[in-house]
Amino acid sequence: MRIVTYNINGIRAALKKGLAEWAADTNIDVLCLQETKATADQVDLSELEAAGFAHAAWHSCERKKGYSGVLTLSKTAPDLVETKIGIEDYDVEGRIVRTDFGDLTIFNCYFPNGGQGEERQNFKYRFLDDFLAYIVELKKTRPNILVVGDYNIAHQEIDLHAPKRNEKTSGFLPAEREWMTKWFAETDFIDTFRELYPETAAYSWWSYRANARANDKGWRIDYQSISREMKEQVKEVVHLKDAMHSDHCPLLLELG
């Protein structure tokens, strides 16, 4: 199975930039998109359907139009689709969609961004703790879990271009980094990319300012966390940096 996670920063804009053509040319079984910024009735998915993605699981923001939103596209039908974890504050923001394929559960997630001020930073911390507790409980009955998406956190200094300059920036705050360490410890997940490439600097998001992408001055804030029991199935993880539909790049995970 080949699974791609991609923060597209607006699906309508990404489609205009050739997202469907790119997806058709890339061997993908499950395509997990974040920040769709749209509802299903606003988007024509016919080109993606023609590319083989016959099944679409949407979770759009109910609180504010044009904000957040996740969409999982797949070529085979999932056995289960869920868009809520039972906590209204998060469920209305379109942050999570779960799809089950056999014994594999995939969570496509858009974690909150705390950069808008103290209130949203505190909201982010609550989300992190609540989602962690939710996953730990779910693993008791669904041990094979993959959590992909934009976590909005760079875990270690190697995961961003200028760590010293960003020590007080949301996304690299000490408490956020500590949570990432706790995430992998308490869920017994592995960071698939870092597992394969422990000393490689690779980024998944770049600012639009100062020609950051061309100079590869970015952050690694998009992850594919998988149950340690599935470690041997992880064959490859690739940052597809040539895809230019967003300020993020897609990540491809190949499971064998």
SVG drawing of the C-alpha trace seen along z (x, -y; Angstrom):
<svg xmlns="http://www.w3.org/2000/svg" viewBox="-23 -38 46 45">
<polyline fill="none" stroke="black" stroke-width="0.4" points="0.0,0.0 1.2,-3.5 -0.1,-6.3 0.4,-10.0 -0.2,-12.8 -0.4,-16.3 -1.4,-19.6 -2.7,-21.3 -3.6,-24.7 -6.9,-24.8 -8.1,-22.0 -9.7,-24.3 -6.5,-26.2 -4.5,-23.0 -6.7,-21.5 -6.1,-24.6 -2.4,-24.0 -2.7,-20.4 -3.2,-18.3 -5.4,-15.8 -2.9,-15.3 -0.1,-14.9 -2.1,-12.3 -2.9,-10.4 0.8,-10.2 1.8,-9.1 1.2,-5.6 -1.0,-6.2 -3.5,-4.0 -4.7,-6.4 -4.3,-10.1 -4.8,-12.0 -5.3,-15.8 -5.3,-18.5 -6.5,-22.1 -9.0,-21.5 -10.7,-24.8 -13.9,-23.6 -17.0,-21.4 -17.8,-18.5 -20.5,-20.4 -18.0,-23.2 -15.4,-20.9 -15.5,-19.0 -13.6,-15.7 -14.3,-14.3 -10.6,-14.6 -9.5,-12.7 -12.2,-10.2 -11.0,-9.6 -7.5,-9.1 -9.0,-6.1 -9.9,-7.8 -13.4,-6.5 -14.0,-7.0 -13.9,-10.3 -14.2,-10.7 -14.6,-14.4 -14.5,-16.1 -15.0,-19.9 -15.0,-22.6 -18.5,-23.4 -17.4,-26.4 -15.9,-28.7 -16.1,-28.5 -12.9,-28.1 -11.0,-26.9 -9.2,-23.6 -10.8,-20.4 -9.4,-17.0 -10.2,-14.6 -9.1,-11.0 -9.3,-9.7 -8.9,-6.0 -9.0,-3.7 -10.7,-0.9 -13.6,-1.4 -12.7,-1.7 -14.4,0.7 -15.2,-2.1 -15.2,-5.9 -15.4,-8.1 -15.1,-11.9 -15.5,-12.4 -13.7,-11.4 -16.5,-12.6 -15.0,-15.9 -17.1,-18.7 -14.4,-21.4 -12.3,-19.4 -15.1,-17.6 -16.6,-20.8 -13.2,-22.1 -12.8,-19.3 -9.5,-18.0 -9.7,-14.3 -11.0,-11.6 -10.5,-7.9 -10.6,-5.2 -10.1,-1.5 -8.8,0.9 -8.8,4.4 -6.8,4.4 -5.1,1.0 -6.7,-2.1 -5.5,-5.4 -6.1,-8.8 -5.8,-11.8 -5.2,-14.8 -4.7,-18.5 -3.4,-19.5 -4.2,-23.0 -1.8,-25.9 -1.0,-27.8 0.5,-30.8 -2.6,-33.0 -2.1,-33.7 -2.3,-32.3 -5.9,-31.2 -5.2,-29.0 -1.9,-27.8 -3.8,-26.5 -6.4,-25.0 -3.6,-23.2 -2.2,-21.8 -5.7,-20.5 -6.1,-18.9 -2.6,-17.2 -3.4,-15.7 -6.9,-14.6 -6.0,-13.1 -3.1,-11.2 -5.4,-9.7 -7.9,-8.8 -5.3,-6.9 -3.9,-5.1 -7.3,-3.8 -8.1,-2.9 -4.9,-0.9 -6.3,1.6 -8.7,2.8 -7.1,1.6 -3.4,2.1 -2.4,1.3 -2.8,-2.4 -1.2,-5.0 -1.6,-8.7 -0.6,-10.9 -0.9,-14.6 0.2,-18.1 1.1,-18.0 2.3,-21.6 5.3,-20.7 8.9,-20.2 10.1,-17.6 13.9,-18.0 16.5,-20.5 17.2,-18.6 13.6,-19.1 13.8,-22.8 16.3,-25.0 16.9,-27.5 16.2,-25.9 17.9,-28.5 16.0,-31.3 12.6,-29.6 12.9,-28.4 10.0,-30.7 7.9,-30.1 4.8,-28.1 5.5,-24.8 8.9,-24.5 8.1,-25.4 9.6,-23.2 6.2,-21.9 5.2,-21.0 8.5,-19.1 8.1,-17.4 4.6,-16.3 6.0,-14.8 8.5,-12.7 5.6,-11.6 3.4,-10.8 5.9,-8.3 6.6,-6.9 3.0,-6.4 1.5,-5.2 4.5,-3.1 4.4,-4.6 7.5,-5.2 8.3,-8.3 8.5,-6.4 10.8,-8.9 13.2,-9.3 13.2,-5.6 14.6,-5.1 16.7,-8.3 17.9,-9.1 20.4,-11.8 18.8,-13.2 17.4,-16.8 14.3,-17.0 11.5,-19.5 7.8,-19.4 6.8,-23.1 8.4,-26.3 7.4,-29.9 6.4,-31.9 8.8,-34.6 12.5,-35.1 12.5,-32.4 12.6,-29.8 11.6,-26.8 14.1,-27.4 16.8,-27.7 15.3,-24.7 14.9,-26.6 11.9,-24.8 10.3,-22.8 9.4,-19.1 5.9,-19.3 4.2,-16.6 4.5,-13.1 3.4,-9.5 3.4,-7.8 2.8,-4.0 2.4,-1.3 5.8,0.2 4.3,3.7 4.2,2.6 7.8,1.4 8.9,4.2 6.2,3.2 7.7,-0.3 9.6,0.0 10.2,-3.7 9.3,-7.2 9.9,-10.0 9.4,-13.8 8.0,-14.5 9.5,-18.0 8.8,-18.4 5.0,-18.6 4.3,-22.4 0.6,-22.7 1.0,-24.2 3.5,-25.6 3.9,-22.0 5.1,-19.0 3.5,-15.5 5.1,-12.6 4.8,-9.1 4.8,-6.1 5.2,-2.6 4.1,0.3 4.9,3.8"/>
</svg>
